[in-house]
Amino acid sequence: MSGFNLRRYLERFPEVCEEKFGRKFDFVKLEREFAQVRTGGSRLMARDVAKIFDKDRTPFGLYWPEPDFKTLEKQLSRQPVFLGPVVENEQELLELLLKVFHNLGVTSLVLRMVHPKQFGIFSTPIVNLLQVYQSRTVDLY
């Protein structure tokens, strides 16, 4: 699909949110709150992930399963996950988070907020819209 401009739709996201949810969401503010995780200054914590699912901050909880935050914090305390700075092999980072969340959509939400310039949000409707196919979902993302 050469010539398909997904950015055009991304730019309309605030307008769509206003129409669908009656409000806009400030993802730039949320991205700034992940600065320490982005640079490697702090590990990922369950409270970071909880921000992504806060219904007052994002609509994502309506579409992706919210992790059990107590279990997540125990897991992240036992095995700290540092997401920054981005390493050359982004697939390793993706696979590391998949072991934590067991869900590509949720993993993509975390990566998108921590590294907004490198990662996007994975959703089946977008994959179908773009008509991109791979044998493994990890490769697709």
N, C-alpha and C positions, 0 to 999 in steps of 0.2 A: 504494500500500500504506500508506495512512494508518493510524497506530496500530502499525506494526511497530517494535519496540524493539530496534535493533541493539546498543545499549549493554548490554542484558541479556546478550548473547552475549560482548561484549568483556570484561565483568566475569568471565566464566568462563574466559577465556584461560589464566590461570595453572594452573587445574585441568586443562584440556585438555592443556597442555604437560606437566604432571606425568604424565598418563596416557599420552600419545603418545611423549614423549621421555625419560621417567624423571627429569625435572628441570624447574625453573622458570627463567625468564629475567628478568633485572632490566633492563627497558627504561628505567625512570626513571633509573637510573645511566648508561646509555648516552646518554640525552637530555641529561643534565647535561654530559657530555663534549663535546657539540656547542654549548655555550653561546657560545663565542667565534665560531663560525660563525653562530649564530643572531643575534647582535647586530651582525654585520658587523665584528667585531674581527679576524677572520682569514678568509682565503679557504678554500674547500673544497679539501682535499688527498686524494690517493689513500689515504693512511693513515687518513683519516676514514672513507672508504667501506669500507675493509678491516675496520674494526670491525663494520660491519653484517653482514658475511659471515663473521665469526669464529665457527666452529661451537661454541666454548665460550661464546659470548655471545648468539647468536640461532640460530634454525632456518632462517633465510631462504635460506642457501646450498643448502638441499635443494630449494627451489622456484623460485628465480630464478637466471639465469645470472650467475656472478661475473665482473666486469669483469677485463680484463688490467690489473693495477695499474701495471706499468711504462709501458705505453702511456697509461694514464689520467693518470699523474703528468706525463708529457711534455706531454700536451694541456692539463692544468690549469695547468702552468707557463707555456706559451705564451699561453694565454688564461685568466687568473685568473677564477674564478667566486666572486662574493660573494653569499651567500644571505640576508643580513640587513642591516637589519631588513626584514620583509616589506613589499613595496611594495603600493600599492593594486591594481595589476593582477597578480593571482596567475597569470594565464594566461601572461604574459610570462616569469615565473620558471619555470613548467612547461616552456614551449617552449625556454627556454635550456638547461635540464637535458636535455631530450630530444635536443638536438643533441650533447650530450656522451655520453649513455648509449645512445641509440637503442633504448630499451626503457622503456615506460611503467611497468612493474612496478618495475624498478630505480630509476627516477626517483622513483616514489612512496615507496620505502623511504627514500631520502635525504631527501626533503621531510618525511616523517613523523618521522624522528629529529631533524632540524634544527628543524622547526616543528610539534611534536606537537599543538598546539591548533588549528592551521589545516588540517592535512593528514592524510589517512589512507592506508592501504596499498591500492593498487589490485590486485585479483585478479579473474580471471574468475569464480570461484565466488561471490564476494560480489556482483558485478554481476548474475549470474544469480539469486541469492537475492533481491536487491532488485527485480529485474525493471525496471531502469532502462535505457533505450535512447536512444542519440544516433547521429547519422550519423558523427561523428568521435570517435575514442577520446579525444582531448584534451578535447573538450566533455563527454564522459561523466565523465571524472575531475573 
